[in-house]
Amino acid sequence: MRRARNSTRNGPASMTAPKKRTAILISGRGSNMKSLVEAARRPDYPAEIVVVISNRPDAAGIAWAKEQGIPAIAMDHKLYSDRAHFESQLHGILTTSRVDLVCLAGFMRLMTPEFVALWRDRMLNIHPALLPAFKGLDTHARALATGVKFAGCTVHLVRPEMDEGPILGQAAVPVLPGDTEPDLAARVLAAEHQLYPRILELFARGQIAIDGNKTSSPSDVNETWAKFSPQV
């Protein structure tokens, strides 16, 4: 009887939601890819990484993914006639791999509106700044030049415009006196490695609601702390 009650409370195994089949797109070393892969190794994690794709054949992350036993494909974008040709082949691979979600992790290619529409609300990106501030490149240098007291990272859904789309989650880190660009970049990257797996987890579980350009989740705000600069 005790086992029966436990099965009822936790739900039978047959009713467990299938894991979201997730592709990761990279262009380089794939440090955020590694954090997602490590998180997905948890038995209770709601997403599984089924393929890694790079638009650069020399991307270090491809070799790492293969070492982990993950299907990894290099698609040199320079070998395709145009952006639409590249994206049609990419879409074909994602479809053949039965992908549910796409995570951009340092993927340095802008997608066409047509491709974004095919994966609308199923394609996530991480950006090394607190959007909508510092869109585009050189985020850390620009943050230091502007004199902001906090920097950070953002996970958002992809839209045709660069670094646009509903914000799924953010993490803030302090900008310290004497920070260099590498100092701040390392601090933000450490936050990225924590934020991206958590957001993918919530999103894959269906715990993030999307309403236009706004989103909400059960863990929107950590009310146990606040950051102030200067301290109060």
Secondary structure, DSSP 8 states (H G I E B T S, - for coil): -HHHHHHHHH--GGGS---EEEEEEESSS-HHHHHHHHHHTSTT-SEEEEEEEESSTT-HHHHHHHHTT--EEE--GGGSSSHHHHHHHHHHHHHHTT-SEEEESS------HHHHHHTTTTEEEEESS-TTSS-SS-HHHHHHHHT-SEEEEEEEE--SSTT-S-EEEEEEEE--TT--HHHHHHHHHHHHHHHHHHHHHHHHTT--EEETTEEE-TTS--TT----SS--
